[in-house]
Amino acid sequence: MAVINSMTFFSKELARPVHFCAVFSNDCQWGVDTNPHFKRPAKNVYLLHGYSGCDTDWLYGAPLQDLANRFNVNFFMPNGDNSFYLDWPETGYRYLQYVGREFVGYTHKTFNVSDKREDNMIGGLSMGGFGTIHTALSFPGTFSKAIALSSALIVNGLKNMKREDPEFMANYDYYEHTFGGDLQKADKTDINPEVLAKRLIDTGAEKPELYMACGTEDFLIEANRQFKAYLDSIGYPVTFFTGPGVHDMVFWRAQLAAGLEWALER
C-alpha cells in the first residue's frame, strides 16, 4: 500500500495546475495469498468530495489504506472545487471533462493502471454523489460501476428557487452560474442525471451499475428516493440502501465499504 498526499499536474480542461491525492494497493501486504481480490489486477476507484471540501477529505476521513488492502483497489481523489463536477462554458472551466476524461486518462498513463472499463469505478459523497452519478452516466464507456452516497440530486428543485430566498449552502447567483444560467430549464438538459439515464436506456448503450445510499435522517433523503423511483420507472438497474444516518462521514465511511462489497463481492 502506498499513499500520495499531494501531486500536481497541469489540466488543459481547467487551464491551470491541479492537485490530487491517491492511495494504492501494491500487492505486497501480509495475507494477500489468501485474499481472492489479489488474484486479479487492482481496480481503480475515483472518489469525489462534497461541497466546500477538497481532494483530501476522503484521504483523512475514511480508512482508505485498509480498504485498498482489503479489496485490492487504487483510490484517486481529484479536487473539484464547488463545481458539482459540471462544465462551465462561460468560464472555460470543464470539470466534467476534467474528472471524467482528463484526470482518469492521466492516472492510467502516469501510474500504469488498468484502463479497462470493468476495472474503473467512481464514487462520491453529497455534491460528489451527484458528480458520481452524472459523470458515470456521461462516460458510460469509462466507468462500470458508481457508488453514490447522500447525493445532492437538486436539479429538479432548481426551478423553484427565487433570488430572494434565504441562502442555504450558497446564494442564487452560485446556482445560476453552476447549473447553466436558466434554472427554470436546467432539469430538461444534460445537467440532469435523469436525462442522461433515460438516454442510455433509449439508445441501448452501456449502463454503469449504480449503488446509492442515503441516511433516513439526511436532508437529501427524499431527493434520493425520488431519483431511485425515477430509475425504477424507466428500467435502469440500481441498488439503493437507506438506514439510520445523517449527512456525515460516519455514514459515508460505512457505505463506502458497503458499496465496495456490492461492487466486488457479489
Secondary structure per residue as TSV (DSSP state, phi and psi in degrees):
chain	resnum	aa	ss	phi	psi
A	1	M	-	360.0	136.9
A	2	A	E	-137.0	148.3
A	3	V	E	-125.7	133.4
A	4	I	E	-112.0	112.1
A	5	N	E	-74.5	-31.6
A	6	S	E	-159.6	130.3
A	7	M	E	-141.7	146.6
A	8	T	E	-127.7	140.3
A	9	F	E	-145.7	167.2
A	10	F	E	-90.4	123.4
A	11	S	E	-95.6	122.9
A	12	K	T	-70.6	-32.8
A	13	E	T	-69.7	-28.6
A	14	L	T	-108.0	-2.6
A	15	A	T	56.2	40.0
A	16	R	E	-167.9	165.3
A	17	P	E	-66.5	141.8
A	18	V	E	-125.9	153.9
A	19	H	E	-123.8	155.6
A	20	F	E	-152.9	169.3
A	21	C	E	-130.4	166.2
A	22	A	E	-154.2	152.5
A	23	V	E	-130.1	128.2
A	24	F	E	-113.8	144.0
A	25	S	-	-95.6	117.1
A	26	N	-	-102.8	13.5
A	27	D	S	58.3	30.1
A	28	C	-	-127.9	12.1
A	29	Q	S	-85.2	155.8
A	30	W	T	-61.7	141.3
A	31	G	T	92.3	-1.9
A	32	V	G	-65.8	-25.8
A	33	D	G	-64.8	-25.6
A	34	T	G	-105.8	3.6
A	35	N	-	-99.1	115.4
A	36	P	G	-62.7	-22.7
A	37	H	G	-66.7	-20.8
A	38	F	G	-90.9	7.3
A	39	K	G	-91.8	4.4
A	40	R	S	-132.8	166.4
A	41	P	-	-63.9	155.1
A	42	A	-	-64.4	142.6
A	43	K	E	-90.0	159.4
A	44	N	E	-113.3	132.4
A	45	V	E	-123.7	121.3
A	46	Y	E	-98.9	115.0
A	47	L	E	-106.1	128.1
A	48	L	E	-106.9	136.6
A	49	H	-	-84.2	174.1
A	50	G	-	-96.9	-178.1
A	51	Y	T	-59.5	136.7
A	52	S	T	69.3	11.4
A	53	G	-	-102.2	-167.5
A	54	C	-	-155.5	-176.4
A	55	D	T	-65.4	-21.0
A	56	T	H	-86.6	-5.5
A	57	D	H	-57.2	-48.0
A	58	W	H	-69.3	-36.3
A	59	L	H	-61.1	-43.0
A	60	Y	H	-96.5	-13.8
A	61	G	H	-98.8	-13.4
A	62	A	S	-136.0	153.4
A	63	P	-	-79.2	65.8
A	64	L	H	-65.1	-32.8
A	65	Q	H	-63.1	-43.5
A	66	D	H	-65.0	-41.5
A	67	L	H	-67.9	-37.0
A	68	A	H	-61.2	-42.1
A	69	N	H	-74.8	-31.1
A	70	R	H	-72.6	-42.8
A	71	F	H	-107.1	-2.8
A	72	N	T	55.4	61.2
A	73	V	E	-129.0	153.2
A	74	N	E	-103.5	134.9
A	75	F	E	-107.5	134.1
A	76	F	E	-125.3	127.0
A	77	M	E	-121.2	104.2
A	78	P	E	-83.1	162.9
A	79	N	-	-97.9	116.7
A	80	G	-	-105.0	11.5
A	81	D	T	51.9	-144.7
A	82	N	T	-107.3	42.0
A	83	S	S	-88.0	-10.5
A	84	F	T	56.5	17.3
A	85	Y	T	56.9	42.0
A	86	L	-	-115.5	156.5
A	87	D	E	-77.1	140.4
A	88	W	E	-116.9	89.6
A	89	P	T	-57.2	-35.4
A	90	E	T	-71.5	-17.6
A	91	T	T	-107.7	-17.5
A	92	G	T	85.1	-3.1
A	93	Y	E	-83.6	122.4
A	94	R	E	-119.2	82.2
A	95	Y	H	-69.8	-35.2
A	96	L	H	-62.5	-47.3
A	97	Q	H	-66.6	-35.3
A	98	Y	I	-63.0	-53.5
A	99	V	I	-72.2	-46.6
A	100	G	I	-77.6	-21.0
A	101	R	I	-127.0	-58.7
A	102	E	I	-67.5	-49.2
A	103	F	I	-65.2	-43.6
A	104	V	H	-60.2	-46.5
A	105	G	H	-63.0	-38.1
A	106	Y	H	-63.4	-44.8
A	107	T	H	-67.0	-38.7
A	108	H	H	-58.8	-46.6
A	109	K	H	-73.8	-45.5
A	110	T	H	-70.0	-39.2
A	111	F	H	-105.1	3.6
A	112	N	T	54.1	45.4
A	113	V	-	-101.6	166.4
A	114	S	-	-64.4	135.1
A	115	D	-	-103.7	10.9
A	116	K	-	-71.5	141.4
A	117	R	G	-54.6	-43.2
A	118	E	G	-67.3	-13.1
A	119	D	G	-101.9	5.1
A	120	N	E	-126.6	127.6
A	121	M	E	-130.1	165.4
A	122	I	E	-136.1	147.2
A	123	G	E	-151.5	165.7
A	124	G	E	178.5	170.2
A	125	L	E	-122.9	141.0
A	126	S	T	56.3	-116.7
A	127	M	H	-55.0	-37.3
A	128	G	H	-71.6	-22.4
A	129	G	H	-69.8	-43.0
A	130	F	H	-58.8	-48.0
A	131	G	H	-59.7	-36.1
A	132	T	H	-60.3	-51.9
A	133	I	H	-64.9	-48.1
A	134	H	H	-64.6	-41.7
A	135	T	H	-70.0	-41.8
A	136	A	H	-61.3	-42.8
A	137	L	H	-72.4	-24.3
A	138	S	H	-80.5	-26.9
A	139	F	-	-127.1	62.4
A	140	P	T	-66.7	-18.7
A	141	G	T	-83.2	-8.0
A	142	T	T	-99.9	-42.8
A	143	F	-	-111.6	128.6
A	144	S	S	-88.1	-26.2
A	145	K	E	-144.3	153.9
A	146	A	E	-138.2	136.3
A	147	I	E	-118.6	102.4
A	148	A	E	-110.0	118.6
A	149	L	E	-114.7	126.1
A	150	S	S	47.4	49.8
A	151	S	-	-66.9	135.8
A	152	A	-	-81.7	73.1
A	153	L	-	-87.1	74.0
A	154	I	-	-104.1	0.0
A	155	V	G	-60.5	-42.0
A	156	N	G	-66.4	-20.0
A	157	G	G	-93.1	-4.4
A	158	L	G	-63.2	-34.5
A	159	K	G	-67.0	-15.1
A	160	N	G	-90.2	-6.0
A	161	M	-	-74.8	147.9
A	162	K	-	-129.0	147.5
A	163	R	T	-58.4	-31.6
A	164	E	T	-84.8	-2.2
A	165	D	S	-62.8	147.2
A	166	P	-	-60.1	144.6
A	167	E	-	-72.3	139.7
A	168	F	S	-108.8	-84.0
A	169	M	S	-85.8	-34.8
A	170	A	S	-157.9	173.6
A	171	N	-	-86.5	172.7
A	172	Y	H	-59.4	-38.7
A	173	D	H	-60.3	-36.8
A	174	Y	H	-61.6	-46.9
A	175	Y	H	-66.2	-38.7
A	176	E	H	-60.2	-46.6
A	177	H	H	-66.1	-45.0
A	178	T	H	-70.3	-38.4
A	179	F	T	-105.8	23.4
A	180	G	T	96.8	11.1
A	181	G	S	96.7	-54.6
A	182	D	-	-102.9	95.9
A	183	L	T	-68.5	-19.3
A	184	Q	T	-70.7	-22.9
A	185	K	T	-114.4	-1.2
A	186	A	G	-59.3	-35.3
A	187	D	G	-70.5	-11.0
A	188	K	G	-98.1	1.8
A	189	T	S	-108.4	179.1
A	190	D	T	-68.8	-6.6
A	191	I	T	-64.9	-28.8
A	192	N	S	-83.3	119.8
A	193	P	H	-57.7	-26.7
A	194	E	H	-62.6	-40.5
A	195	V	H	-62.7	-43.0
A	196	L	H	-67.8	-42.9
A	197	A	H	-63.3	-42.8
A	198	K	H	-62.9	-37.9
A	199	R	H	-64.4	-40.7
A	200	L	H	-65.2	-38.2
A	201	I	H	-65.3	-47.0
A	202	D	H	-66.5	-33.8
A	203	T	H	-92.3	-9.5
A	204	G	T	70.2	22.8
A	205	A	-	-74.9	170.2
A	206	E	-	-58.6	141.2
A	207	K	-	-124.2	115.9
A	208	P	-	-59.7	137.5
A	209	E	E	-73.6	138.1
A	210	L	E	-112.6	133.3
A	211	Y	E	-117.8	120.6
A	212	M	E	-117.5	144.1
A	213	A	E	-145.3	140.4
A	214	C	E	-155.0	135.8
A	215	G	E	-71.2	149.0
A	216	T	T	-68.5	-20.0
A	217	E	T	-100.1	6.2
A	218	D	S	-77.0	138.2
A	219	F	T	-66.7	-11.0
A	220	L	T	-100.1	7.9
A	221	I	H	-62.4	-41.6
A	222	E	H	-68.1	-38.0
A	223	A	H	-63.7	-37.0
A	224	N	H	-70.3	-39.9
A	225	R	H	-63.2	-40.1
A	226	Q	H	-66.4	-39.7
A	227	F	H	-67.1	-41.2
A	228	K	H	-59.4	-43.2
A	229	A	H	-63.6	-38.6
A	230	Y	H	-63.9	-45.4
A	231	L	H	-59.8	-41.9
A	232	D	H	-60.3	-39.0
A	233	S	H	-68.0	-25.9
A	234	I	H	-103.2	0.5
A	235	G	T	81.3	25.3
A	236	Y	-	-88.5	124.5
A	237	P	-	-69.1	130.0
A	238	V	E	-150.5	141.8
A	239	T	E	-106.1	128.1
A	240	F	E	-126.4	125.1
A	241	F	E	-112.9	133.7
A	242	T	E	-138.6	143.8
A	243	G	E	-169.4	-179.5
A	244	P	S	-53.8	133.1
A	245	G	-	162.0	154.3
A	246	V	-	-115.5	-169.2
A	247	H	S	-87.2	73.9
A	248	D	S	-150.4	170.4
A	249	M	H	-68.1	-22.3
A	250	V	H	-59.6	-48.7
A	251	F	H	-66.2	-43.1
A	252	W	H	-68.5	-37.0
A	253	R	H	-60.0	-47.6
A	254	A	H	-64.7	-40.1
A	255	Q	H	-80.6	-21.6
A	256	L	H	-64.3	-45.1
A	257	A	H	-62.8	-43.0
A	258	A	H	-64.5	-38.9
A	259	G	H	-65.3	-37.4
A	260	L	H	-68.5	-37.1
A	261	E	H	-60.9	-45.6
A	262	W	H	-58.0	-44.1
A	263	A	H	-73.6	-32.8
A	264	L	H	-119.6	-11.3
A	265	E	-	-123.5	9.6
A	266	R	-	-70.7	360.0
